[in-house]
Amino acid sequence: MDDLTSLRDLGETLDQDLRGPSPQLRHKVLAGIRRPRGRAWRGPARPDRAGWRLAVTGGLAVALAAAFLMASTLQLWSASPAASAQASDILRKAAIAAGHQPVLSARPSQFIYIKWIESAASITENKITSVDTSLNESWLSVDGARNSWERSQPRSPAKLGRATGPWQGTLLPGCHHGRIPEWITASGQPGPLVPCVPQPAYPRLPGSAQDMLAYLYRTSEGQNPPDVEAFIHAGDLIRQSYIRPAALAALFNAVMEIPGVSVADHAVNAVGQRGIAVQQTFNGISDQLIFNPRTYAYIGEREVVVNASSGLRVGAVLDSTAILKVAVADHAGQLP
């Protein structure tokens, strides 16, 4: 896939490559893996993972808040139907496919490498003003203690193999010994150290569907309704970290239990590969998880306008991704 010579070539290659760990698929859309730009307009944006989060103090307050959230979440589950039967069938098959993926082994000192394509719309006053397409690469610290690195290069939407600008890189500071620079200057000089919690690219996630479901609700961060946030959080997890096969299977089984999940028609990922998709719709916007229609491997995400209540043109694609490669690297910047 030496520089994405065409959409057709990419689509054919992905059918084979995406049987591997779907992983992390998309690290912040990978801030790179940043929160998809098309989603920000719907409400207050979530904090960028950017490789780290500031630590939260006050353990008792956090525990009480978590208990309250779980209580309200349980009420929510009992009051609403889960995913539609057709969506559940897709997710069940995706879970089986995920569980049979080979494990991508990595040492704490290594990095998870992700290569993906993203197209994202810029929105001003409920109008799409431009659509940016980029080829992205990220090297994410396996244990979260080392500096991660990501870069992106603008590409022609009509011919992904043609670059339209230079690479732009971003350093994602690691959380080393519980401390991280509060900022990094353009010249690379770190600011004062502040407390942090490591955000590993190889996290430990629940291995059962029920535990994963509780995790999705408990750790989502946006301000949309809980069911919507839980669904979006599932896609974020796949983009932002490598998920082991058992946990990925648990994630897809958990999404089956989220109320309001249905099937999306005519789903296409960022490189034009057609798939089958499940969706969660809110305020006229459909967030979609897309799967290979033959193997049920996860092949990307899409965010599309499905009705006029959003104020945007119906059918407009706000964000679309496709994972090209996931591998292990010994250091940031190394091409596996």
Secondary structure, DSSP 8 states (H G I E B T S, - for coil): -TT---HHHHHHHHHHHTTS---S-STEHHHHH-S-GGGGGGSS-----TTEEE----HHHHHHHHHHHHHHHHHHHHHS--S-HHHHHHHHHHHHHHHTS------TTSEEEEEEEEEEEEEETTEEEEEEEEEEEEEEESSS-S-EEEEEEEB-SS-TTSB-S--EEEEE---BTTEEES-B-TTS-B--EEEEEE--SS----SSHHHHHHHHHHH---SS-HHHHHHHHHHHHHHHS---HHHHHHHHHHHTTSTT-EEEEEEE-TTS-EEEEEEEEETTEEEEEEE-TTT--EEEEEEEE-SGGGSS-TT-EEEEEEEEEEEEESSTT---
